Amino acid sequence: MGLDGLARLHGLFAAYKPPGLKWKHLRDTVELQLLKGLNAGKRPASEHRVRFLLGPVEGSEEKELTLTATSVPTLIDHPLVRGPAFTSLKIGMGHRLDAQASGVLVLGVGRGRRLLTDMYNAHLTKDYTVHGLLGKATDDFCEDGRLVEKTTYDHVTREKLERILSLIQGSHQKALVMYSNVDLQTQEAYEMAVSGVLRPMNKSPMLVTGIRCLQFAPPEFLLEVQCMHETQKQLRRLVHEIGLELKSTAVCTQVRRTRDGFFTLDDALLRTQWDLPSIQDAIQSAAPRVAAELENNLRPGLGTQ
């Protein structure tokens, strides 16, 4: 494989991070598997050099020795002498996921790390499914955190929940307009807002661009959240605040990222696919889409820098 295999590794791809796995461990595992694949490739044939070797004279009964010109391979490039051809790779990590969260995680290999910077500057939205549980509050907003309070939730209905979600989306939409630094009095800005391409000009707090209830079966509920500039802890806190708005309490039981920019769950490689051929194919398959999407989202006037 060697250098030919390395040439096909420059770009972006998505992996699926399972819950309980730290992002750094995922990156190290991917690097290890890629190095294993690159070093397993067939190496060029060893060079040969002429050596004069001392040996008996052929056909002679006497114990005479003579020097004979012999072609022998050089060992300077032998794997046991030189070691593996590839010992490290430059792998960058996109928008990170904490240990408890799962879902789509984008990585950049080689020159693909520059594209990760372009993804940051494009301020692309991400989709999450967030599981909530009514009736209790913890110190870290997670189900397994230290219990702080238990409450009733019999009065909570889907209609009340959806009303709260509507208010949350409305307030965040106003914040998005503010951080986008656009004048909604202009036709162009109005069309951008309607089409959903408004982006903040710089860093901002978490902005929720869409939120809806997918399932409601008390005490459990499932939300779909579209947002940017978030952390998974902020999403868990959002579930906690929703519980308070409902005159109850709630904890987050699961956070799963289903889309990061233009990478979805369908693009994410499972752990059994973290090998050289699968990652090469994923990078090559995504390359045209990555170039087109970044060009489209980084155009002047879309609220990006």
C-alpha positions as CSV (number, residue, x, y, z in Angstrom):
1,M,0.0,0.0,0.0
2,G,2.6,2.5,1.2
3,L,2.7,6.0,-0.3
4,D,-0.2,5.2,-2.7
5,G,-2.4,4.3,0.2
6,L,-1.3,7.5,2.0
7,A,-2.2,9.7,-0.9
8,R,-5.9,8.5,-0.7
9,L,-6.1,9.4,3.0
10,H,-6.2,13.2,2.7
11,G,-9.7,14.4,3.5
12,L,-12.7,14.2,5.9
13,F,-14.7,11.2,7.0
14,A,-17.2,10.5,9.8
15,A,-17.1,7.8,12.4
16,Y,-19.8,6.7,14.8
17,K,-18.7,7.2,18.4
18,P,-20.5,4.8,20.8
19,P,-21.4,6.1,24.3
20,G,-18.7,5.5,27.0
21,L,-15.8,6.0,24.6
22,K,-13.7,9.2,24.8
23,W,-13.1,11.0,21.5
24,K,-9.3,10.9,22.1
25,H,-9.4,7.1,22.4
26,L,-11.4,6.9,19.1
27,R,-8.8,9.1,17.3
28,D,-5.9,7.0,18.6
29,T,-7.7,3.8,17.6
30,V,-8.3,5.1,14.1
31,E,-4.7,6.1,13.8
32,L,-3.5,2.7,15.0
33,Q,-5.7,0.9,12.4
34,L,-4.6,3.2,9.6
35,L,-0.9,2.7,10.4
36,K,-1.4,-1.0,10.6
37,G,-3.0,-1.0,7.1
38,L,-0.3,1.2,5.6
39,N,2.6,-0.8,7.1
40,A,1.0,-4.1,6.0
41,G,1.4,-3.2,2.3
42,K,4.0,-4.9,0.1
43,R,7.3,-3.1,0.2
44,P,9.5,-2.5,-2.9
45,A,11.9,-5.4,-3.6
46,S,15.2,-5.0,-1.8
47,E,18.3,-3.8,-3.7
48,H,21.0,-6.2,-4.4
49,R,24.7,-5.6,-4.1
50,V,27.8,-7.6,-5.2
51,R,29.7,-9.1,-2.4
52,F,32.9,-11.3,-2.6
53,L,32.2,-14.2,-0.4
54,L,34.9,-16.7,0.8
55,G,34.2,-20.3,-0.1
56,P,35.6,-23.6,-1.3
57,V,36.7,-24.0,-5.0
58,E,34.1,-25.9,-6.9
59,G,35.2,-29.3,-8.2
60,S,38.4,-29.2,-6.1
61,E,39.1,-32.1,-3.7
62,E,41.6,-30.0,-1.7
63,K,40.4,-27.6,0.9
64,E,41.2,-24.5,-1.1
65,L,39.2,-21.3,-0.5
66,T,38.5,-18.6,-3.0
67,L,36.6,-15.3,-3.3
68,T,33.4,-15.6,-5.4
69,A,31.4,-12.6,-6.6
70,T,27.8,-13.0,-5.4
71,S,24.7,-10.8,-5.6
72,V,23.1,-10.5,-2.2
73,P,20.1,-8.4,-1.0
74,T,20.9,-5.3,1.2
75,L,19.2,-5.4,4.6
76,I,19.1,-1.7,5.2
77,D,15.4,-1.4,4.2
78,H,14.4,-4.7,5.8
79,P,11.4,-4.1,8.2
80,L,13.3,-5.9,11.1
81,V,16.2,-3.5,10.6
82,R,14.5,-0.2,9.7
83,G,11.2,-0.7,11.5
84,P,7.7,0.2,10.2
85,A,7.6,2.7,7.3
86,F,4.8,4.7,8.9
87,T,4.9,5.5,12.6
88,S,2.4,8.4,13.0
89,L,-0.4,10.2,11.1
90,K,-1.8,13.7,11.5
91,I,-5.5,13.3,12.4
92,G,-7.7,16.2,13.4
93,M,-10.9,16.1,15.3
94,G,-14.0,18.1,14.3
95,H,-16.8,19.0,16.7
96,R,-16.2,16.8,19.7
97,L,-18.5,14.6,21.7
98,D,-18.0,14.0,25.4
99,A,-17.7,10.5,26.8
100,Q,-21.4,9.9,27.6
101,A,-22.7,11.2,24.2
102,S,-22.7,9.1,20.9
103,G,-23.2,9.7,17.2
104,V,-21.5,11.3,14.2
105,L,-17.9,12.5,14.8
106,V,-16.0,14.0,11.9
107,L,-12.2,13.5,11.5
108,G,-9.7,15.0,9.1
109,V,-6.6,13.1,7.9
110,G,-3.5,14.9,6.6
111,R,-4.5,17.9,4.5
112,G,-8.1,17.2,5.4
113,R,-7.4,18.9,8.8
114,R,-7.6,22.3,7.0
115,L,-11.2,21.4,5.9
116,L,-12.1,21.1,9.6
117,T,-11.3,24.8,10.0
118,D,-13.5,25.5,7.1
119,M,-16.3,23.6,8.8
120,Y,-15.9,25.7,11.9
121,N,-16.0,28.9,9.9
122,A,-19.1,27.8,8.1
123,H,-21.0,27.6,11.4
124,L,-23.0,24.6,10.2
125,T,-25.9,23.3,12.2
126,K,-25.9,19.9,13.9
127,D,-28.8,17.5,14.7
128,Y,-29.3,15.6,18.0
129,T,-31.8,13.3,19.4
130,V,-32.1,14.0,23.2
131,H,-33.8,11.6,25.6
132,G,-35.4,13.1,28.7
133,L,-36.9,11.6,31.9
134,L,-39.4,13.6,34.0
135,G,-39.6,13.5,37.7
136,K,-36.1,14.0,39.1
137,A,-33.2,16.4,39.0
138,T,-29.5,15.6,39.4
139,D,-26.4,17.7,40.0
140,D,-25.0,17.2,36.4
141,F,-28.4,16.9,34.6
142,C,-27.6,13.2,33.8
143,E,-29.7,10.2,34.9
144,D,-26.8,8.7,36.9
145,G,-25.8,12.0,38.6
146,R,-26.3,12.7,42.3
147,L,-30.0,13.0,43.0
148,V,-31.0,16.6,44.0
149,E,-34.8,16.5,43.8
150,K,-37.8,14.3,42.9
151,T,-41.1,15.7,41.7
152,T,-44.4,14.7,40.2
153,Y,-45.1,14.9,36.5
154,D,-48.7,13.8,36.2
155,H,-49.8,17.3,35.1
156,V,-47.3,17.4,32.2
157,T,-48.9,16.8,28.7
158,R,-47.5,16.8,25.2
159,E,-49.3,20.0,24.4
160,K,-47.6,21.8,27.4
161,L,-44.2,20.4,26.3
162,E,-44.6,21.5,22.7
163,R,-45.6,25.0,23.9
164,I,-42.4,25.3,25.9
165,L,-40.4,24.0,22.9
166,S,-42.0,26.7,20.7
167,L,-41.0,29.4,23.1
168,I,-37.4,28.1,23.3
169,Q,-37.1,28.1,19.5
170,G,-38.6,31.6,19.2
171,S,-36.1,33.1,21.7
172,H,-33.1,31.4,20.1
173,Q,-34.3,32.6,16.7
174,K,-34.2,36.2,17.9
175,A,-30.7,35.6,19.3
176,L,-29.6,34.1,15.9
177,V,-30.7,37.2,14.1
178,M,-28.8,39.4,16.7
179,Y,-25.5,37.4,16.4
180,S,-25.8,37.3,12.5
181,N,-25.5,41.1,12.4
182,V,-28.0,41.4,9.5
183,D,-30.7,44.0,9.0
184,L,-34.0,42.1,8.6
185,Q,-35.5,45.2,7.0
186,T,-33.6,44.3,3.8
187,Q,-35.1,41.8,1.3
188,E,-31.9,39.7,1.1
189,A,-31.7,39.3,4.9
190,Y,-35.4,38.4,5.0
191,E,-35.0,35.7,2.4
192,M,-31.9,34.3,4.2
193,A,-34.0,34.1,7.4
194,V,-36.9,32.4,5.7
195,S,-34.6,29.9,3.9
196,G,-32.7,29.1,7.2
197,V,-29.2,30.1,6.1
198,L,-28.7,32.8,8.7
199,R,-25.4,32.1,10.5
200,P,-23.6,34.0,13.4
201,M,-20.7,36.1,12.3
202,N,-18.5,35.0,15.2
203,K,-18.6,32.8,18.2
204,S,-21.9,32.8,20.1
205,P,-23.7,31.0,22.9
206,M,-25.6,27.8,21.9
207,L,-28.2,28.6,19.3
208,V,-31.2,26.3,18.8
209,T,-32.5,26.7,15.3
210,G,-35.1,23.9,15.6
211,I,-36.6,21.8,18.3
212,R,-39.5,19.4,18.4
213,C,-40.9,16.4,20.3
214,L,-40.6,13.1,18.6
215,Q,-42.1,10.9,21.3
216,F,-43.9,11.5,24.6
217,A,-44.6,8.7,26.9
218,P,-44.3,10.0,30.5
219,P,-42.0,9.9,32.3
220,E,-39.9,9.6,29.1
221,F,-39.8,11.9,26.1
222,L,-37.6,12.3,23.0
223,L,-36.6,15.6,21.4
224,E,-35.0,16.4,18.1
225,V,-32.7,19.4,18.4
226,Q,-31.0,21.4,15.6
227,C,-28.4,23.7,16.9
228,M,-24.9,25.2,16.6
229,H,-22.1,26.2,19.0
230,E,-23.4,23.7,21.5
231,T,-21.8,21.4,24.0
232,Q,-23.5,18.1,25.1
233,K,-23.6,19.5,28.7
234,Q,-25.6,22.5,27.4
235,L,-28.1,20.1,25.8
236,R,-28.5,18.2,29.1
237,R,-29.0,21.5,30.9
238,L,-31.7,22.4,28.3
239,V,-33.6,19.2,29.3
240,H,-33.3,20.3,32.9
241,E,-34.7,23.8,32.1
242,I,-37.5,22.3,30.1
243,G,-38.5,20.3,33.2
244,L,-38.5,23.4,35.3
245,E,-40.7,25.3,32.8
246,L,-43.1,22.4,33.0
247,K,-43.4,22.9,36.8
248,S,-41.5,19.6,37.3
249,T,-38.0,18.3,36.9
250,A,-36.2,16.3,34.2
251,V,-32.9,14.7,33.5
252,C,-31.2,13.7,30.3
253,T,-30.7,10.0,29.7
254,Q,-29.1,10.1,26.3
255,V,-27.5,12.6,23.8
256,R,-27.0,11.3,20.2
257,R,-25.7,13.4,17.3
258,T,-27.4,12.3,14.1
259,R,-25.8,15.0,11.8
260,D,-22.8,17.2,11.9
261,G,-23.0,19.7,9.0
262,F,-23.2,17.6,5.8
263,F,-22.2,14.3,7.5
264,T,-25.1,12.1,8.7
265,L,-25.5,8.7,10.4
266,D,-25.4,7.1,7.0
267,D,-21.9,8.4,6.4
268,A,-20.5,7.4,9.9
269,L,-18.3,4.3,10.0
270,L,-19.0,1.8,12.7
271,R,-16.2,0.5,14.9
272,T,-15.8,-2.6,12.7
273,Q,-15.1,-0.3,9.7
274,W,-12.3,1.7,11.3
275,D,-9.7,0.2,8.9
276,L,-7.6,1.5,6.0
277,P,-9.8,0.4,3.0
278,S,-13.1,1.6,4.6
279,I,-11.7,5.0,5.6
280,Q,-10.1,5.5,2.2
281,D,-13.4,4.7,0.5
282,A,-15.3,7.0,2.8
283,I,-12.9,9.9,2.3
284,Q,-12.9,9.5,-1.5
285,S,-16.7,9.2,-1.6
286,A,-17.3,12.3,0.6
287,A,-14.7,14.5,-1.1
288,P,-16.9,16.0,-3.9
289,R,-19.7,16.7,-1.5
290,V,-17.4,18.2,1.1
291,A,-15.9,20.6,-1.5
292,A,-19.4,21.6,-2.9
293,E,-20.9,22.1,0.6
294,L,-18.0,24.2,1.9
295,E,-18.0,26.4,-1.2
296,N,-21.7,27.0,-0.8
297,N,-21.6,27.7,2.9
298,L,-18.5,29.9,2.9
299,R,-19.9,32.2,0.2
300,P,-19.9,35.9,1.2
301,G,-23.3,37.1,2.5
302,L,-24.2,33.9,4.4
303,G,-23.3,35.2,7.7
304,T,-19.9,33.4,7.8
305,Q,-16.5,34.8,8.0
